[in-house]
């Protein structure tokens, strides 16, 4: 199954809203991990504002259909989402 790198770019001045909704966001990510879809995720180090998420999905359209269910998306703290199909050559996600 293809791998996808998703980059979240957070909205300016959204830190307080992210802090408030982070538990729900992380619970949702945990559900995706348990389902085998999310392979890794985490925020960029300061001073950057966003996150990298690595997914396994049938295709980009299926992944893009899933992303609006993220609580961060629901409260509007993600100003832009980039999705790239990624070919891993070395690393933990190779068969």
C-alpha positions as CSV (number, residue, x, y, z in Angstrom):
1,X,0.0,0.0,0.0
2,X,1.4,3.5,-0.8
3,X,2.8,5.8,1.8
4,X,2.0,9.5,2.0
5,X,3.7,12.3,3.8
6,X,1.2,14.9,4.9
7,X,2.4,18.3,6.1
8,X,0.1,20.4,8.2
9,X,0.7,24.2,8.3
10,X,-1.0,25.7,11.3
11,X,-2.9,28.9,11.2
12,X,-1.2,32.0,12.7
13,X,-2.2,32.7,16.3
14,X,-3.8,29.2,16.7
15,X,-1.6,28.0,19.6
16,X,-4.3,28.4,22.3
17,X,-6.9,26.6,20.2
18,X,-4.4,23.8,19.4
19,X,-3.7,23.5,23.1
20,X,-7.4,23.2,23.9
21,X,-8.1,20.6,21.2
22,X,-4.8,18.6,21.3
23,X,-6.2,15.8,23.5
24,X,-9.0,15.1,20.9
25,X,-6.5,15.5,18.1
26,X,-4.1,13.0,19.6
27,X,-6.9,10.6,20.4
28,X,-8.0,10.7,16.8
29,X,-4.4,10.1,15.6
30,X,-4.2,7.2,18.0
31,X,-7.3,5.6,16.5
32,X,-5.7,6.0,13.0
33,X,-2.5,4.4,14.3
34,X,-4.4,1.5,15.8
35,X,-6.2,1.0,12.5
36,X,-2.9,0.7,10.8
37,X,-3.2,3.9,8.7
38,X,-1.0,6.3,10.6
39,X,2.6,5.2,10.7
40,X,4.3,8.2,12.4
41,X,3.4,11.8,13.3
42,X,4.7,14.8,15.2
43,X,5.0,18.6,15.2
44,X,7.9,20.5,13.8
45,X,10.3,22.0,16.3
46,X,10.1,25.7,17.1
47,X,10.0,28.1,15.5
48,X,8.0,26.2,12.9
49,X,4.3,25.8,13.3
50,X,2.9,22.6,11.8
51,X,3.4,18.8,11.7
52,X,4.5,15.9,9.6
53,X,2.2,12.8,9.4
54,X,3.1,9.6,7.6
55,X,0.2,7.5,6.3
56,X,-0.5,4.3,4.5
57,X,-3.5,4.6,2.3
58,X,-5.0,3.0,-0.8
59,X,-4.6,6.4,-2.7
60,X,-4.4,10.1,-2.1
61,X,-8.1,10.6,-2.5
62,X,-8.9,8.2,0.3
63,X,-6.4,9.9,2.6
64,X,-7.7,13.4,1.7
65,X,-11.3,12.2,2.5
66,X,-10.1,11.1,6.0
67,X,-8.2,14.2,7.0
68,X,-11.2,16.5,7.7
69,X,-12.2,14.2,10.5
70,X,-9.0,15.3,12.5
71,X,-10.3,17.5,15.3
72,X,-7.6,20.1,14.4
73,X,-9.2,20.4,11.0
74,X,-12.7,20.7,12.5
75,X,-11.7,23.7,14.6
76,X,-9.9,25.4,11.8
77,X,-6.3,25.5,13.1
78,X,-4.8,23.8,9.9
79,X,-4.5,26.6,7.3
80,X,-3.0,24.3,4.6
81,X,-2.5,20.6,4.1
82,X,0.1,19.2,1.7
83,X,0.0,15.6,0.7
84,X,2.8,13.8,-1.2
85,X,3.1,10.2,-2.1
86,X,6.3,9.0,-0.7
87,X,8.6,6.2,-1.8
88,X,10.6,4.9,1.2
89,X,13.9,3.3,0.2
90,X,15.2,2.5,3.7
91,X,13.4,2.6,7.0
92,X,10.9,1.0,9.3
93,X,7.9,0.9,6.9
94,X,9.4,-1.3,4.2
95,X,8.1,-4.9,3.9
